[in-house]
Amino acid sequence: MSEAQVEVQAVEPQPQVEEEVFDVRDFPAGLRGALEAVLMVVEEPIDESTLAAALEVPLDQVREQLADLAREYDEGSRGYQLRDFAGGWRIYSRPEYTPAVEKFLLDGQRAKLTQASLETLAVIAYRQPVSRARVSAVRGVSVDGVIRTLMTRGLITETGHDETTGAVLYGTTPYFLQRMGLTSLDELPALAPYLPDTDILDEIAEQGR
C-alpha cells in the first residue's frame, strides 16, 4: 500500500436495540385493551395517528375503538371519560365527580411524601428545568407516577419544552420554596456536585428509550 493510499480501519458494528414485537390481537382485550393501557399513562392528549403507529394497526381501527370506548365509558357512568381534546385523546375525571377529586387532592396536600417522591423532587430542584427522562436516568426507575403526584401537590410545574427533543421540562414552584422555608433556589444546600453531569444524563436517558 502506497503512502498516498488511505488506511481504512474496520469499525465494529454497534449492537442495535431490538424493539419488542407484538400483535395487539394476542392481548387479552386486543386493540381495545392496548389503547386503554396507553391512554392510562399519557401525560398529554395523544393523536390517533400516533396511537396507530405505536400499536401497528390501521388508523380506521383506532378511530373506531376510541369512539366505542368513549361511548362505553359514558353509558357505564364511569368516574372517568375518554375525550378528544386539543387534537388528541386522553382519559379525564368526569366533571360530576369534581368534589370527590378535590377533597382527595386537598387531603393529599397534608399527607407525607414518599421516599420516591422526595428523591424525585430533589433531582428536579437541583437540575431544573429537567425532563422526566433525565430524572429517570438519575433514579434508575420510571418517575411518571411520581411526577403526577408532585404536580398535584403543587410542588413542581411544567416550565416549557426541550428545544431538541420536545420533551416537557419541569421545575419547582413558589409553593415548594415556601414549604422548604427558602426565599430562592440559591439557598438550596450544595448538593448539585454529587449529581451526574447533564451530558451523562442525556446518554443514560437515550439508552433507556
Order of alpha helices (4+ residues) and beta strands (2+ residues): alpha-alpha-alpha-beta-beta-alpha-alpha-beta-alpha-alpha-beta-beta-alpha-alpha
